[in-house]
Amino acid sequence: MAPPTSNPSPPRPRSSSAAPPPTFSKISKPSRAAATRSLRADAGIVITASHNPYADNGIKFFRADGYKLDDKIEDQIEHLVFSGEIENIRPNAEAIGKAVRIDDALGRYIEYAKNSLPRGLTLEGVRIVVDCANGAAYKSTPCVLRELGAEVIVCNNHPDGMNINRDCGSMHPEVVCRKVVEHQAHLGLAHDGDADRLLLCDENGRLIDGDDIMAIAALEMMRQKTLAHETLVTTVMSNAGLDVVIRAAGGKIIRTAVGDKNVIDEMLRGGYNLGGEQSGHMIFRDHSTTGDGLVSALQIIRVMKATGKPLSELARCWTRYPQLVTNVKVREKIPFEQLDDVTQLVAAAEAAVKPDGGRVLLRYSGTEPKARLLLEGREQAVLEKWSAQICDAIKKQIGA
């Protein structure tokens, strides 16, 4: 693969970061899913802040096959905990069992991730910047890329338990974009804290989001005739331009509610093997059972190596509709129809953008105290006008 064309290639720098202290250890969400399967465990559990600050930790469960638990089972677990009924079914001391440390968990995941690439394919000659978000991928992603032959420049790989996602990673992709230009790299990778998300940066410092990644991967898989049922599964948040390019190539898109769990459930129902979210959750189901930022990155690098094209050229395979996403912090999540003028403004905005193929989506975040507004259409000024009016109406009534 040729070096970036915008600047001459500098001398090959050594890694910019030393390894974090060995006293701190983490394992990513996708690696826990893989370990649950490889160890033939009954279930897997991971405590994760995902893309949030460290104080917003939650618990995620995996079934024996590495997929997330069904909603009904999760609801039953929540009921047992919050109702107090769990106290009545706790095992006694003799039935608790024992804890066993899996010393080679990291090694198992490294081999699993490397096996998602064709045998014999190396990353020799590829310079990559990796932003680990001070999270769970601080060892695994740099290690895998180096073992495959890449030159790796690492940042934000010193987790201390409290700096996860802080001004770094996929929540702040400007960091990796800046460093790609600084180091004249071929691309950059940005994870979130538990490493199930991925955002990329091309050799020119331009952000490549989940929609770009899905477009590149889906079109390549259609050319290789490996996209199951010629179908891509994504959410209502993905850009309408995806529908246009996939249909033009002879495929189709199925949209779900927001959340990688909804995407995976639809993939399982229909037997589909590629899905994801604009935010960077990608599921390459031929290789993984959940979002896996490292595996996703390897699939795009594989396309770069196979085609000999830089990431910037691959990303030009589709045209993005102008899209405006605005978040409003709220103190409570009152149904929007109970707020004065909000539903009327949304209806008026829809009437303004739909003739050009646009749309409006207003919802509450499932993990944060925020209302999220998406507007899509051909005229940016129109989107900004309606976004301001709708968000102002929300702020005045329930703004934090």
Summary of the structure (lengths in Angstrom):
residues: 400
radius of gyration: 21.8
end to end distance: 49.4
largest distance: 68.0
contacts: 1337
relative contact order: 0.12
helix: 40%
strand: 18%
